[in-house]
Structure formats: C-alpha cells, structure tokens
Amino acid sequence: MTDFTEPRFDHPPPTMAQRVGAVAWPSFFAACVCTMVFFAFVDPLALRDITWPDLPLTRQMGYSIGFFMFWIATASSSLFTWILLRPASRFNVPLPPER
C-alpha cells in the first residue's frame, strides 16, 4: 500500500552537491573571465596606488583579491538565478495521489 502522508512532487529534489555545483561552477567560470578581462586593462599596483597607497599589496595579491571579489559578485548572481528558477511545485500543493 502506498503511503500518501508525505507530499509527492513531480521530480526528485536535487542533492546538495548539485545545488552547490549549480551556483559555484558558473560563478567560478564567470569570475575567471571577468578577472582576465579586467586585469588586461587595469594594473593591480596602479589600482592600489589610487585607492590605498600605504597598503603593502603585491601584484599577485591584487589579482587574488580581484578574483575573489568577482567570484562573490558572480556567485550572488548565480544564487539569485537559482532561487528564481526553483520549480513552483516546491511551494504549491503536492500532486494528487495516483489512482
């Protein structure tokens, strides 16, 4: 006999690895591209001299900080898109039981 006490959805829920991967991988790729394009035109040391001239930042540290800033920005964008694309059946009434 089938147990109808639990709601039945039209698809299985994604695993945690799928959820994290759906946000992390596209945002990582976009951050890589943004970092390459941005630092092709902007030198991290020149940017440091304009913003914080007394801070001892190396060029490599500037690249790293820029990459992680781009990754946070693109991850928030990917997360927001993932939230908006969740199926409506997760929030609506479950499907009626099969007869």
C-alpha positions in Angstrom: 0.0 0.0 0.0 1.3 3.4 -0.9 1.9 6.0 1.8 0.2 9.3 0.9 1.1 11.1 4.2 4.2 12.6 2.6 3.7 15.1 -0.3 4.6 13.7 -3.7 6.3 16.1 -6.2 6.7 15.8 -9.9 10.5 15.4 -9.7 13.1 14.4 -7.1 14.8 17.2 -5.2 18.4 18.0 -6.2 21.2 16.9 -4.0 23.3 19.3 -2.0 26.2 18.7 -4.4 24.0 19.6 -7.4 22.8 22.8 -5.7 26.3 23.9 -4.7 27.7 23.0 -8.2 24.9 24.8 -9.9 25.9 28.0 -8.2 29.7 27.6 -7.7 30.8 26.4 -11.2 29.2 29.0 -13.4 30.2 31.8 -11.0 33.8 30.5 -10.9 33.9 30.4 -14.7 32.4 33.9 -14.9 34.8 35.2 -12.3 37.8 33.8 -14.2 36.7 35.6 -17.4 35.9 38.8 -15.6 39.3 38.8 -13.9 41.2 38.2 -17.2 39.3 41.0 -19.0 39.5 43.5 -16.1 43.2 43.0 -15.4 44.1 43.0 -19.1 43.3 46.8 -18.8 44.0 47.6 -15.2 47.3 47.1 -13.3 46.7 46.0 -9.7 49.6 48.1 -8.5 48.2 51.2 -10.2 44.8 50.5 -8.7 46.4 50.1 -5.3 48.2 53.5 -5.7 44.8 55.1 -6.5 42.9 53.5 -3.6 45.2 52.5 -0.7 48.7 53.8 -1.4 50.0 53.0 2.1 48.9 49.3 1.9 51.7 46.9 1.0 49.9 44.9 -1.7 51.8 42.9 -4.3 50.6 42.4 -7.9 49.7 38.8 -7.2 47.7 39.8 -4.1 45.8 42.3 -6.2 44.9 39.7 -8.7 43.7 37.3 -6.0 41.6 40.0 -4.2 40.1 41.0 -7.6 39.3 37.4 -8.5 37.6 36.7 -5.2 35.6 39.9 -5.4 34.4 38.9 -8.9 33.6 35.4 -7.6 31.5 36.8 -4.8 29.6 39.0 -7.2 29.0 36.3 -9.8 28.1 33.7 -7.1 25.5 36.1 -5.7 24.1 36.5 -9.2 24.1 32.7 -9.8 22.5 32.1 -6.4 19.7 34.6 -7.1 19.1 33.0 -10.5 18.9 29.5 -8.9 16.4 30.8 -6.3 14.2 32.3 -9.1 14.3 29.1 -11.2 13.2 26.7 -8.5 10.1 24.8 -9.6 6.8 26.1 -8.4 5.7 22.7 -7.3 8.0 23.0 -4.3 5.8 25.8 -3.0 2.4 24.8 -4.3 0.1 22.0 -3.3 1.5 18.5 -4.0 0.2 16.5 -6.9 -2.9 14.4 -6.3 -2.4 10.8 -5.5 -2.4 8.3 -8.4 -5.4 6.1 -8.7 
